[in-house]
């Protein structure tokens, strides 16, 4: 990200950098406009966990997995373990903690 930001500065391209956090995972982002006025977003995805396509889908969302573990731990030994359906819980998208304002007035935004 540092190299990309340095190159944007060398080229005189205005940009905004932000860091977003979701579930303890931080992702750096750069936003800028291309010559046609389209917004470009560059992210470092190195911090994102790799989730295999095959396997236990309940682990795809850490919040659901943690809730399932709490349910399992609190159950009585004679009770049958119950899996929390994914339809009851859903993962939320990452939200930016700072307001994003366009670099310049543009009808597209």
C-alpha positions as CSV (number, residue, x, y, z in Angstrom):
1,X,0.0,0.0,0.0
2,X,2.9,2.3,0.8
3,X,4.3,1.9,-2.7
4,X,0.9,2.5,-4.4
5,X,0.4,5.6,-2.3
6,X,3.9,6.9,-3.1
7,X,3.3,6.4,-6.8
8,X,0.0,8.2,-6.6
9,X,1.7,11.2,-5.0
10,X,4.5,11.1,-7.6
11,X,1.8,11.2,-10.3
12,X,0.0,14.1,-8.6
13,X,-3.2,12.1,-8.2
14,X,-5.3,13.2,-5.2
15,X,-6.3,10.2,-3.0
16,X,-7.8,9.4,0.4
17,X,-6.6,6.5,2.6
18,X,-8.8,4.8,5.2
19,X,-8.6,1.9,7.5
20,X,-11.7,-0.1,8.2
21,X,-12.1,-2.7,11.0
22,X,-14.6,-5.6,11.2
23,X,-14.3,-8.2,13.9
24,X,-10.8,-7.3,14.8
25,X,-9.5,-7.4,11.2
26,X,-8.1,-4.2,9.8
27,X,-8.0,-3.4,6.1
28,X,-6.2,-0.4,4.5
29,X,-7.9,1.2,1.6
30,X,-7.0,3.9,-1.0
31,X,-9.6,5.8,-3.0
32,X,-9.0,8.0,-6.0
33,X,-10.6,9.0,-9.3
34,X,-9.3,7.8,-12.7
35,X,-9.1,10.3,-15.6
36,X,-12.7,9.5,-16.6
37,X,-14.0,10.3,-13.2
38,X,-14.6,6.8,-12.0
39,X,-13.8,6.0,-8.4
40,X,-11.0,3.5,-7.8
41,X,-10.6,1.6,-4.6
42,X,-7.5,-0.4,-3.7
43,X,-7.4,-2.6,-0.6
44,X,-4.7,-4.7,1.0
45,X,-6.4,-8.0,1.5
46,X,-3.4,-9.6,3.2
47,X,-5.1,-9.3,6.6
48,X,-8.3,-11.1,5.5
49,X,-8.7,-14.7,6.6
50,X,-8.7,-17.4,4.0
51,X,-11.9,-19.4,4.3
52,X,-11.9,-22.7,2.3
53,X,-14.9,-23.3,0.1
54,X,-15.3,-26.9,1.3
55,X,-15.6,-27.7,5.0
56,X,-17.7,-26.4,7.8
57,X,-19.7,-23.4,6.5
58,X,-20.6,-22.4,10.1
59,X,-17.0,-21.2,10.5
60,X,-17.3,-18.7,7.7
61,X,-18.7,-16.1,10.1
62,X,-16.8,-15.9,13.4
63,X,-19.7,-14.4,15.2
64,X,-21.9,-17.4,14.4
65,X,-19.1,-19.8,15.2
66,X,-18.6,-18.2,18.6
67,X,-22.3,-18.3,19.4
68,X,-22.4,-21.9,18.5
69,X,-19.5,-22.7,20.8
70,X,-21.2,-20.9,23.7
71,X,-24.4,-22.9,23.1
72,X,-22.4,-26.2,23.0
73,X,-20.5,-25.3,26.2
74,X,-23.7,-24.4,28.1
75,X,-25.7,-27.5,27.2
76,X,-26.2,-30.4,29.6
77,X,-24.2,-33.6,28.8
78,X,-27.4,-35.6,28.4
79,X,-28.9,-33.0,25.9
80,X,-28.3,-33.5,22.2
81,X,-26.1,-30.7,20.7
82,X,-28.1,-28.3,18.5
83,X,-26.6,-26.4,15.5
84,X,-27.7,-22.8,15.2
85,X,-29.2,-22.3,11.7
86,X,-27.3,-19.8,9.6
87,X,-30.6,-18.2,8.6
88,X,-31.1,-16.8,12.1
89,X,-27.8,-14.9,12.0
90,X,-26.1,-13.1,9.2
91,X,-22.7,-11.5,8.8
92,X,-22.8,-7.7,8.4
93,X,-20.7,-5.8,5.8
94,X,-17.6,-3.9,6.8
95,X,-18.5,-0.3,7.6
96,X,-16.1,2.7,7.3
97,X,-15.7,4.5,10.7
98,X,-14.9,7.9,9.0
99,X,-17.1,9.8,6.6
100,X,-16.0,9.5,3.0
101,X,-16.2,12.6,0.9
102,X,-15.4,12.6,-2.8
103,X,-12.1,14.2,-3.8
104,X,-14.0,16.7,-6.1
105,X,-17.6,17.5,-7.1
106,X,-18.7,14.9,-9.6
107,X,-22.2,14.1,-10.9
108,X,-21.4,10.4,-10.6
109,X,-21.5,10.4,-6.8
